[in-house]
Amino acid sequence: MREISVVIPVFNEEENVALLHEEVKSVCVKNRFRYEIIIIDDGSSDRTPQIIRKLSPVVLIQLRKNFGQTAAMDAGIKAARYEYIVTMDGDRQSDPGDIPGLIDCLEKNNLDIVSGWRKNRKDTFMKRFVSRGANVLRKVLIDDGIHDSGCSLKLYRKECFDNINLYGEMHRFIPAVLKIKGFKIGEVVVNHRARTAGKTKYNWKRTFKGFIDMVSVWF
């Protein structure tokens, strides 16, 4: 039986978190996974934590303040119990229906990491423009061999995170760090959905922090 830990950082996603949880649970039950859903509340100021507490099954990790997506993801990964760790955003733009395909790719190709590739992105023009520029720069500095390192929908073997701590906006560069350590990386085209509720958390500060972390990984 496949065993997976689904790690979902959320910040002010009261309109999305219950629906996403239901989608993830449905995929896991349909595919007969042994699973846990770990939701990290990254200091939300809305009703997100109260809604999470009513969900089942769920492991809730509640951070005292907003530390950022990477810190929240790190907390969830460290709490994960199962062999496979799936990470994804809490805004429902990633499709939990892609999880079985990520696992199939990893197992058939004997990989350690499979990254989602949002080939047909449903984001605003500005967000796609900034992402495209970041991808070009990333390939110059730290070519990890994938098209879309910014896609949070990824599958890892649990051993990938032995002795690794995440910081800043480093979640985008996890494949690059793991490639340096000798882990094998693959990529699968995934479904990307338009945001239908809540507000995007991306801004120029996150873009700048991401650039600094990219340079750090390069060094």
Buried (B, 14 or more C-beta within 10 A) or exposed (E): EBEBBBBBBBBBBBBBBBEBBEBBBEBBEEBEBEBBBBBBBBBBEEEBBEBBEEBEEBBEBBBEEBBBBBBBBBBBBBBBEBBBBBBBBBBBBBBBBBBBBBBEBBEEEEBBBBBBBBEEBEBEEEBEEBBEEBBEBBBEBBEBEBBBBBBBBBBBBBEBBEEBEBBBBBBBBBBBBBBEEEBBBBBBBBBBEEBEEBEEBBEEEBBEBBBEBBEEBEE
